[in-house]
Structures are given as C-alpha cells and as structure tokens.
Amino acid sequence: MTIDEAKLFFPFEEGDDLEELYDERFFEYKNFFLSKIPIKKVVESKLNRLVQLDKAYRFLQQELNNVRIPEPSIDWSEVNKAIEFPNNVLKAFNQWEELKGKCKQQIAVATAIENLFKAVNEFVAVTNSYRAKWVTEQEIDIEVSQLSKEEDAMQVYAEIKQFNEKGGTTFDDILLVNDNLFLLKEMKRLSLLAKNYSSGSI
C-alpha cells in the first residue's frame, strides 16, 4: 500500500489530525449500525469498508507519524452463527426485543474495531435468526410496501396479545387463525427479508 492508495480509503488534508479523523469516522459507522435493523449484505459491505479504512489509517500513522498501531483481531466466523428462538410468537418477540437492545448497547459502547465488528455481527445473527422464525412458504395476499421498515414494537406486542386472546400461540397459528392482518403482513415482510437478504458471507 502507498500513501496515495491509503488516501482512497482514508481521505485527509495536510495538517489533519489522523486520530481525530479516525474517531469521527468510527463514530459515523457506529451511528449507521445503530440507526438500522441490519440487512446482512448491506452490513457486510459497510464492515468491509470499515476494515479498509482501519487498515489505511494504521498504515498512514506508521508512515507519516511513526506510530505503530497493532492490527485488530477480527473473528469473521461470528457472521454466520444462529441464535435459537422459541416457536411461541410472544416469547420469541420478547427475546428479540431483549437481544436487540443488548446488541445496540454493545455497538454504542464499542471503542475499537474488534468490539464493533463483533457487536454488529451479533446483531446480524440475532436479526437473521428472528426473521427465520417468521418464514413461510404459504402465499400471503397482502401488499408490503417497505420491506426494511420496522413496525412499532408496542403495536407488534399489542397485536400478538390480541392474537393470543383468540387462541393463537405459535408462528404456524398466525396462518391457522388467519384473521390478524397485521401479523400476517409482518410474517410476509420478515419472511421476504429472510429469504432475500439473509444469505451470503463476508
């Protein structure tokens, strides 16, 4: 790598404080990961760019400031692990909300690329595993306009409670009861996300 090549991934002007620039860009990446429920392919692309940015930053610090920063230890195997969710819709939803909160907290407090990388991939694994519980091969004749737009958690909870009151418990029951349009739409949305955007590896 040359300085000009490094500047492609870590642009800077003469007189810039490289460490301050890195911290600003690292914070921007954290905000991106916190602001969205992850779609694996999007996250993979973003993480790859972060790794390139980090590599370029370490190179520039060594070349320009004679500061050696150890190479981070990144575990790519975290990407494809699965999380177990119950078949009970309410229990699965509560587990999802709890794990989602923990993942976001880990992302928020991450101060190094290794920690951020691990937290983000944990979030991807949790998200993909939760979406997989909603997958159905049955055609649901409801239009979904925005796949990636998450429904309000309080509304989802209220709809599941109403579904429970009518005797529904499991994900299969959503199709059997077949009168909760909100949950049927959510099943179609998450099923499409799982089928179309949960595959691939870094």
Phi, psi and omega in degrees: 000138175255171179297319179296321177294320180296325181293340176294325181262337181223077181295143176202161176252157177302131181095349177293145172275111185298321181294318178297318178299316180299314180299320179296315182289324176299318179297321178297320177296316178301316180297322177300312183291333179280335188275351186225148166282125194291141166251124194307312184295323178293316180296318180302314180297317181293319179294322177298320178292324177296318178297319178294318177300315181297318180297316180295319179298314180296321178296314182294320178298321180291314185286320187265328186240001182056037179249119180264123178249123183302145177293133181291151177264105184250127181259102182288344183290344179296340191298318192256011182286153182252149177248137182276126174242144180288164177280344176289122187298314182295316179295320179295318179296316179297321178295318178302312181297320179294312181292323178300317178297318179295317180298316180295323177296318179295322177294317183298324185266357181296131180242358180222155184299324180299316181292319180294316180302313181296317182294319181294317180291329173297318179297318178297316181296316178297314182298312181296321181292321178293314179301323182298331178294335183270355187295134175221148175267353181283139178289128177246115188274064178225136180280134174244114186278322182230106183298318189275355181280115180285141175283155178299130185299322180293324178290319178301314180300315181297320180292323177294319178298319178295320177298318177298320181296336179266008175099000179277141180227309187262173178296323177298327181295334179301320179282327181288315178292314167057030177231002178260095185297327180297310181290326176296319177294319179295322177297316180294316181299309182290327177296316179295319177298316181297317184287325189260338189228011181258356183266176178098159177215155181290000000 
